[in-house]
Amino acid sequence: MGKGYNMETDVVVVGYGAAGAAAAITAHDCGASVILLEKMSYPGGNTGVAGGNMSIPRNWEKFSQYLKTLCFGTTEPELVDTFVQGLREIPDWLRKMGAELRRFAVPPASCGLIIPDVTFPGVPGAQEAGISVYCVKESDIATSVCGGARLMQVLTKQVDGRGRIKVMLSTAAKELIQNEKREVVGVIAESEGKELRIKAKRGVILSCGGFECNEYLRRDYLNPKVMAFSGNPGNTGDGINMVQKVGAALWHMSTYLARCGLKVPEFEATFSPDFVKPSFIYIDRRGRRFLNESYADVHLFGEYLAEFDNEKFEYPRIPFYAIFDEEVVRSGPICWGKSGPNVIVHGYKWSLDNSEELKKGWVIRAESISELAERLSIDRSVLERTLSTYNENCKNGRDPEFGRAPETLKPIEGPPYYAMELTLSIINTQGGPRRDTESRVLDPDGLPIPRLYAAGELGSIWGFKYQTSTNIAEALVYGRIAGRNAAMNPPVEE
């Protein structure tokens, strides 16, 4: 062991989500010893609290064409080709890990917040690709209600079964160590208040997620400037800080995914609403509808809510409100939730009849439109007109304002009337160190920083538009590439 080091290994992996697990497993299976660092007290990252879905096409060539168009020149085509080729191997690789995939199906009763197979059907190649969404099937190993958690259960078992992978939880990486040749040869970490210097003889892989829980970075890079979060609270941009100090180029820093969420004081992350009956609408702060509720893609709420009123200097859609009736309340949990930290990590179970959440004030009940308007601080006449127009559209069977699907045009009947205050809730960011097809981190001249790799949401290849259910797939693909390449490096010279 070199001077000044507390520990040494062949490969250090920072971040224990899907990308980190795939990297550690692959590096180990290529003959390397691995130390896997995770700042949280539990593994999983965003993967462990996500839906865990993966888009898999029938026509791989058309799929690649489609994804390249979505990147809009922000990502080199060869990185997309590498992703597509790697994705072809993932089902068999997961099978070897002990996981089987099954087709993901949106619950038939779901009336909003959809996860379509194809996010942008009008893009060339989208329809011909034949995309279907899959997740890890339930099994004796994969028992969670959440697809991402099931994936992590499988990967964690594989990590635990490999004798040369040392997992260190509650251990936060702080800084990268370079030698005089600019090679990354170790990591400075902190555990139980003590500094650890860990030598990496073959390479370091950063798979520590994005910066969605770092308010400073969010406000600097993202729009709108006001948002909560729905994922892993440990994703605070640690990897971005580390790579900047060793001269990495950053890319895709303004790209993110966000949904709508219910933020309550009792929890740090948001709950995710879904309505199993169609008698609901979304309205802005001024009481007006602003989107087609029957096709509100779960990943795109950042685009729906980003409008800014320069005259009043405010976001008129943050917060916004769901308005619904008794039928919705009686039809089951409004936030049925099978993902997110509140459900997976903290174990919160939303009441079946929403009664507990009504008592807590998370769901608002009013005996008249006038009372509802007052409680939401909305002009009563505007809210009355909005509800009257919507109900009239339902009676006529068409929505001329926003094109809501006719089969979902169900009047909001009352009294009583119900509402929830919602906000923009970020799922993840895509920005971080620029990488190449070998998962190597690049400097501003496009040259690799020796022995440094990145995978997953830290510098994701998705730089413009996002096809649903490709982040976890990318984490597995580039995690495996990083693990293999780091393990194959010769040991660093002393």
N, C-alpha and C positions, 0 to 999 in steps of 0.2 A: 504494500500500500504506500502511495506517495506521501510525502510530508504534508502535514496539515489536514489530512483527510480523516474523517471518522469512520467512513465505510467506503467500500468500492464494489463495483459490479461491472459487467460488460455494457449493459444498456440501462439507462434510467428513463422511465416513462412517467410523465407528470400528468395526472388526471385519470381517474378510474371510471370512465363511462364506456360506451361501446367502442369508441376509437382506442382508448387506452387499453382496454381488455384485449381487443383484437391485436394491437401492437405487441403487448406483452406475451400473449400466447404464441404469436408467430415468431417473435424473436427467440423465445425459449425453444420452440420446435426447430429453429435453425441452429441450435447449439449454444445460445448465449444465456448467461445468467442475467436476471432482471430484478431491479428494484422498482416497484410501482408505488408512486406517491399519490396520496389523495388528501386534500385539505379538510374535507368534511369527515365526520365520524363514521360515515357509511359510504359504500360505493354506489355508483349509478349515474351521477351527473344528471344532465338533462334526459338522457336515455331512460333512466330508472323511473321517471315520472311522466314520460311521454306516451302517446298512443302506440308508438313502436311500429308504425307501418312502413312498408317499403313498396315503391312502385316498380313493377316488373312487367316488361312488354312482351308481346309475341313477336314483333318485328324489331330486331335490335338496330338495324340500320336506320329505320325511320325514327326510332326513339332517339338515336344520337343526333339526327338532323333536327328534331324538335328541340332538344335540350340546347344545342348550339345556338339556335335562334333565340331562345329564352335568355341566354347569356348576353346577347346584344353586343358582342365584341369585348366584354369585360373579362373574359376568360379565354385563354388560348384553346383552340379546337382540340388539340392533342390531349389536354387534361380531361375534356369531356369524353373523348374516345377511351382514355385509360379508365375512367370511371365506368363506362358502359361495359368494357371488357371485364373489369373486375367484378361488376355486378352479376355477370353471367355465372361466375363461380360461387357466388355467395350462397345460393340454396344448398348446393352440395357441401360446402364448407360448414354451414350451420347443421346440416344433417350429421356430419362427422362430430360436431360438438354436442349432439344429442337433441337438436331442435328440429321440428318440422314446421313448415309454413302452411297457413291456411288463408283462404280469401277473406279479406275484411269486408264486412257489409254494414252500411249505415242502417241503424234501426229503422224499420219501415214507418214507425210512428213519428220519426224525427221531422220537424217542420222547419227547421232553421239551422244555421251553423253547420253546413254540410262539408263533407270531405269527398269531393268528386274524384273519380279515377283520373280524369284529365282536367287540369286547372285552366288551360287556355286552349279550348277546342278549335279555335280558328287559326292557330299557328300551323304552318306547313309541317306535315309529318305526324301531327298529334293524333288524328283519327286512325291513320294507317298503322301507327305503332301498336295499337291494341293493348293499351296499358291497363293493368289491374293492380289493385292494392292488396298486399299481403301482410300478415303479422305472424309472430310465433304462436303456434298452436298450444293450447292448454295440455299439460302432461303432469306426470308425477313430479317432475323437476320444476316445470314452469306452471306455477299454481296461481299467480296473481291475476286479479281482474284486469290489470293494465298490461297492454302488449309490450311496452318498453320494459316494464319491471320483469315480465316473463323472459324477455331476451337477456336481461342482466342476471336473472337467476341461473340461466344456462351458462352464460359466460363466466360468472363468478365460480360456479362449480368447476369449470375447466381451469381457471386460474388457480384455485385452491388445490387442484389435483396435480399441479406441476411443481416439483420440488425445488426448482431453481428460480422460482418467482417469489420474491419477498414483498409482501404488501405492507405498506405503512400508512395507516389511516391517521386522521387528525395531524397530518404533516404537510405544511404548505411550502411549496417551492417559492423562493424569493428572488433568486438571481442565478444566472448562468456563469460558469467559469470557463474562461478561454486561456489557451497558452499563447506563446509568442507567434505561433503560426496561424492564429485566428481560429484554431480548432476548438470546438466546444467539448471540454473534457470533464465536465462535472456540473453539479448543481449545489447551490447553497439553499438549505431548507430550514424550517423552524418546526420544532416539535416540543410540546410541553414547555414553551418559553425558552428552549435552548436551541442554539444554532448548530446545524449539522452540515458538514461539507462532505458531499458524496461524489466519489470519483466514478466517472463513466469511461471505461476503457475503449468502448467501441462507438458510442453515440448517445445522444439525448433526444427523446421524442416528446414534444409538447402536444398534449391532447386535453388541455384543461379548459376547454369551452370558451364562450364568448364573454361579452361585457354587459349583458342585459341587466345585471344588478349593480352596476357602477353608475351612479347618477351623473357624475361629472362627465364620463365618456359618452353616456347616452345624450346628454344635453349638447355636447360638442359636435357629435356626429349624426344624430338622428333627428327626424322630424315626424310627428309633432314632439314638442319638448316636454309634454306632460304624459306620463304613462306609469302604470304599475307593472308587475311581472307575474308570470304564471309557472315559471320553471324552477330550476335549481338555484337556491340563494347563494351558492358558492361561486357562481359564474360572475366574477367581478373584474375580468380583464387582466388577470395576473400574467398570463402568457404574453399579452401585448406589451406590458411594461418590460418584461424580461427580454423579448426579442429586439425591442427598440434600443436597449443598451448595448447589444452586440451588432447593431447596424443593419437590421432587417428592413426590407421594404414592406409596407402595409398595403393591403388592397381590400376592396369590398366593404369598407368601413360604414357605409351608409345603408347597407342592405340588412333587413331584418324581417322577421315574421311576427305578427301580433294578432291576437284574437280579442273578443270583448270579454270583460271579466267583472265579477262582483268583488269589490275590495271592502273588507270589513275590518274594524280595529283589532279583532281577536286574532287575526292571522296575517302573516307577512305577505304571503302570496294570495292571488285571487282565486275565486271559484269560477267555474265555467258553466254558464247557463245553457240549457237546451230545452226547447218547448215541444212537448209531445202532442199538443193540440194547436191548431193554427190560429186561434183567436187571440193574436197578439200583434203588436207593431213596435217599431223603434221610432222614437222621436228625439229631436235635438233639444238643446237648452231653451229654445224658444217655442217648443211645442209642435214642431213640424216633422213629418216623416222625411227621410233623406236617402233611403235605399230600398232595394227589393229584398224584403225579409225572407223570401222563399229561396233565395240564392245568395246567401251571405257567406262566402267561403271563409272557413275558420282561420286561414292564414293571412288574410288580406285586410284585416280591419285597420291596419295602419294607413292604408290608402283611403278607406271609407271615412276616416275620422280626421284626416290631416288638414282639412280646410281651415284657413285662418282669416278672421275678419279684421282687416287692418284699421277700419274706422273705429270699431269698439275695442280693438286690440285684445282679442280673445279667440279661443277655439270654441266655436258654437256647438260642436258635437262632443266636447269633453267637459263634464260628463254628459252622457246621454241616458235615455230611459227606455226600458221595456214597459209597455202598457198591456195589460191582459185582464182576463175575466175569471169568474169562478170556475169555469170548466177547466181552464189550465191548472188552477190550484188543486182541483180535485183529481187530476189525472196522473199524479205522481210527482216525484221530486223535480223541482225546476232545475236544480243543479244536480243531476243524477250522478255525474262525475265518476269516471273510472280511471282518471289520470290526474296529475298535478300533485304537488307536495302536501296540500291540505288533506288529500285523500290517502295517498300512498305512504307518506312519511308520518303524518300526524294522526291518521286513522279517523278523520271526521266522517260521519255518516249523516247525510242530509235526511231529514225526516220524510217519511213516505207521503205524508199529507201536507208538508210544508208548514205545519203548525209551530214547530219550534223556531223556525226562522222568522215567522210572523211575530212571535213573542220577542225575539231578539231585535226586531226592527229592521232586519235585512230585507224583508219583503214588506211593502207598504200597502195598507188596506184603507180605502176611503168609501164613504157611503154616498158620495155624489161626485160628479166631474168637478164641480166647484171646489169641494174639499180636496180632491186629488191635485188640482191645479195649485191650490194654496200650499199644500205640503211639498210640492215640487218647485215652488217659486216660479210658476209659469203663468202667463196671461190666460185667464179662464176662457175668454172668447176664442183665443187661438187654439187651445186644446179642444174645446167643444167643436170647432170647425174641423179640426183634423180628424177627430173621431167620427163626426157626422159624414165627412167625405169618404173616409175609409169604409164605413158601414154601408154607404150608398153604393160604393164600388162593389162590395160583396154582393149586394142585392142584384146588381147588374151583371155580375160575373166577369168583370174585367177591371184592370187597374191601369188607367191611362197614364198615370204619373210615373210609375216605376216598373210596370210590366210584371207584377207578381203573378205567379202561376195560378190559374183560375181555381184549381182544386184546393188551394190553400187560402182562398178568400172566404174566411169565416168571420162573421160580425163579432165585435167585442160587445158583449151584452152585460148590462148592469142596471142598477147597483147590486152588489158592491163592485168597485173597480180596484185593480191592483197595479202596483208598479215596483220596479227595481231600478236603483241608480247604478249604471254601468260605466265602465271606463275602458280605455285602451290598455290592454294587458300584453306585454311583450312576451313572446315564447322564446325566441333566441335571436342572436345576432350572427352574421356570417363573416364579419370582418376579422382581420388578423394578419399574420405574416404571409406574404406571397409565397407560393410553393410551386414546384415543378412536378412532372409526371412521376418522379421518384420520391415524392413527399419531402424533398429537400427544401429548406427555408432559403430564400433568395435575398440578396442585398439589392440596393437600388439600381445597380448595373446589371441585374439579372444573373449574378453569379452565386453559386451555392455557398452558404456559410458552412464550412466543413463540420461534419458530424452532428448537424442539427436538423431535425425533422419535425414536421407538424402534421396533424391529422384531425378530422372532425370539424366542429364548428369554429375552431380557432383558425381563421383563414380559409373558410370553405370556398369551394369553386363556384358557388352560386352568387353572382355579382349583380344581377339585375332582377329578373323575375324567377320565381321558385315554383317548380312543379311539385305538387304535394307529395309527401312521403319519400323524399330523396336525401334528407339530412342523415338519417341513421344508416341508410345504405352507403352513403359516401363515407361515413365514419368507419364502417367496417372495411370498405375497399381500401381507403388510403391508410387506415390503421395497419392493415396487413402489409401494405407496401412499405410503410415506414419501419415496421418491425423487421421485415426481411432485410431491408437495405442497411439498417443500423447494425443488425447482427453480423452481416457479412463484411463489415469493415475490419481491417487489421487492427490489432490493439495499438493504442496511441503510444508513441515513443516517449520514454521518460525524459 
